[in-house]
């Protein structure tokens, strides 16, 4: 069991990790990867987009560039993380909340995106179903999840703080959530960490 499998422990961890998160995050999550995540959502100017697990706003920045600040709703469970994003994006609507119990009505958003959050959800299928529930028919749900790094030193540290669902697990979770037209992209920021992340995108029926 990973250190962050429990939500309470995840909140406690990020309360302190948030102080260095913006310095560490680019090692694992590059600008190219961020662009690919948002590309797969197929969003454009004026679309209303939900981001689940916004953290300090790294992916939020790319979403805002596509649809505008006022068309982004961002959720995170850790106020210390989210506070930085709130300071950066004044017109974005931020909500402290749980990915597995989203406080929104059905069919509220044109697309839903989550990058680097699902590995901390105790019930990933429920979280994906919630994202699908609040996404309009025809809209895409996009999730980025980590893969185990090839570098043994980095892998040992990473395994101590997060979970690593396989691509097969992610696809199965999307299918159980009722999503179709699935797209899978495996990528990584640097040559010595192959398949560092998996991005799965599915369309709501």
C-alpha positions in Angstrom: 0.0 0.0 0.0 1.4 3.4 -1.0 1.8 6.2 1.5 -0.8 8.3 -0.2 -3.5 5.7 -0.7 -5.4 7.2 2.2 -6.9 10.6 1.5 -6.0 11.9 4.9 -2.4 11.0 4.5 -2.4 12.6 1.0 -3.7 15.9 2.4 -1.0 15.8 5.2 1.7 15.0 2.7 0.8 17.8 0.3 0.5 20.3 3.1 4.3 20.2 3.4 5.2 19.0 -0.1 3.4 22.0 -1.6 6.4 24.2 -0.4 8.7 22.5 -3.0 6.2 21.1 -5.4 6.7 23.6 -8.2 10.4 22.9 -8.2 10.0 19.1 -8.2 7.0 18.7 -10.5 8.9 19.6 -13.8 11.2 16.6 -13.3 8.2 14.3 -13.7 5.7 16.3 -15.8 7.1 18.3 -18.7 5.5 21.1 -20.7 5.2 18.7 -23.7 3.3 16.2 -21.6 1.0 18.9 -20.3 0.2 20.0 -23.9 -0.6 16.5 -24.9 -3.0 16.0 -21.9 -4.9 19.1 -22.9 -4.8 18.3 -26.6 -6.5 15.0 -25.9 -9.4 16.9 -24.3 -10.3 18.5 -27.6 -11.3 21.8 -26.0 -11.5 25.2 -27.5 -12.3 28.8 -26.7 -15.5 29.1 -24.7 -15.7 25.5 -23.6 -16.4 25.0 -19.9 -13.7 22.7 -18.5 -13.3 20.9 -15.1 -9.9 20.1 -13.7 -9.7 17.5 -11.0 -6.7 17.7 -8.8 -5.4 21.1 -9.9 -2.6 21.3 -7.4 -0.6 24.5 -7.8 -2.0 25.2 -11.3 0.5 23.7 -13.6 -2.1 22.0 -15.9 -4.5 24.8 -15.2 -2.2 27.2 -17.0 -2.5 25.2 -20.3 -6.3 24.8 -19.9 -6.7 28.5 -19.3 -4.7 29.3 -22.4 -7.2 27.3 -24.5 -10.5 28.3 -23.0 -10.0 31.4 -20.8 -9.8 31.7 -17.0 -13.5 32.2 -16.5 -14.3 28.9 -18.2 -12.2 26.7 -15.9 -13.4 25.1 -12.7 -10.6 23.5 -10.7 -10.9 21.1 -7.7 -8.3 20.0 -5.2 -8.4 18.3 -1.8 -5.4 20.2 -0.4 -5.8 23.9 0.3 -2.0 24.5 0.6 -1.6 23.3 -3.0 -4.6 25.1 -4.4 -3.7 28.4 -2.8 -0.9 29.0 -5.2 -3.2 28.3 -8.2 -5.9 30.7 -6.7 -3.2 33.5 -6.6 -2.3 32.9 -10.3 -5.7 32.7 -11.8 -8.1 35.3 -10.4 -11.1 34.5 -12.7 -11.0 30.7 -12.3 -13.5 29.1 -10.0 -11.7 27.0 -7.4 -13.4 24.4 -5.2 -11.9 22.4 -2.3 -13.3 19.0 -3.0 -12.9 15.2 -3.4 -12.5 13.7 -6.9 -14.8 10.8 -5.9 -17.6 13.1 -4.8 -17.7 16.0 -7.2 -20.1 18.8 -6.1 -21.5 19.5 -9.6 -24.7 18.6 -11.5 -24.7 16.0 -14.3 -23.6 17.2 -17.7 -22.1 20.4 -16.4 -18.8 20.6 -18.4 -17.7 20.2 -22.0 -14.6 18.2 -20.8 -12.9 17.0 -17.7 -9.2 16.7 -17.1 -7.1 15.2 -14.3 -3.3 15.1 -14.4 -1.2 13.4 -11.6 -4.1 12.8 -9.2 -5.7 9.4 -9.9 -2.8 7.6 -8.3 -4.0 9.0 -4.9 -7.7 8.0 -5.3 -8.7 5.1 -3.1 -11.5 4.2 -5.6 -10.3 5.3 -9.1 -13.4 3.8 -10.9 -15.6 6.0 -8.8 -13.5 9.0 -9.5 -13.6 8.4 -13.3 -17.4 7.8 -13.1 -17.8 11.1 -11.3 -15.8 12.9 -14.0 -17.9 11.2 -16.7 -21.1 12.1 -14.8 -20.4 15.8 -14.8 -19.2 15.9 -18.4 -21.7 16.5 -21.2 -22.5 13.8 -23.8 -19.8 13.8 -26.4 -17.3 15.4 -24.2 -13.9 13.9 -23.3 -12.5 12.8 -20.0 -8.7 12.8 -19.9 -6.5 11.4 -17.1 -2.8 11.3 -16.8 -1.3 8.7 -14.4 2.3 7.8 -13.6 4.2 4.7 -14.7 7.1 3.3 -12.7 10.3 5.1 -13.7 13.0 3.0 -15.2 15.7 4.7 -13.1 16.0 2.5 -10.0 16.9 5.3 -7.6 13.9 7.4 -8.8 11.7 4.4 -8.8 12.4 3.5 -5.2 11.5 7.0 -4.0 8.4 7.2 -6.3 7.0 3.9 -5.1 7.2 5.1 -1.5 4.8 8.0 -2.1 2.4 7.0 -4.9 0.6 4.2 -6.7 1.3 3.1 -10.3 -1.7 1.8 -12.1 -0.9 -0.1 -15.3 -2.2 1.0 -18.7 -4.5 -2.1 -18.7 -5.9 -1.0 -15.3 -6.5 2.5 -16.6 -8.3 1.3 -19.7 -10.5 -1.1 -17.7 -11.4 1.7 -15.3 -12.5 3.9 -18.2 -14.6 1.1 -19.7 -16.3 0.5 -16.3 -17.1 4.2 -16.2 -18.9 3.9 -19.5 -16.5 5.8 -21.6 -15.7 4.8 -25.2 -13.5 5.9 -28.1 -10.5 5.4 -25.8 -7.1 6.8 -26.7 -3.9 5.8 -24.9 -0.6 7.7 -25.0 2.5 6.6 -23.1 5.2 9.2 -22.8 7.8 10.7 -20.5 9.8 13.9 -20.1 13.3 12.6 -20.4 15.1 9.8 -22.3 16.2 7.9 -19.2 12.6 7.5 -17.9 10.7 5.7 -20.6 6.9 5.3 -20.2 6.8 7.6 -17.2 3.2 8.4 -17.6 0.1 7.0 -19.3 -2.6 9.4 -20.7 -6.0 7.9 -21.3 -8.8 9.8 -23.0 -12.4 8.6 -23.4 -15.5 10.1 -24.8 -18.8 10.1 -22.9 -21.6 8.3 -24.7 
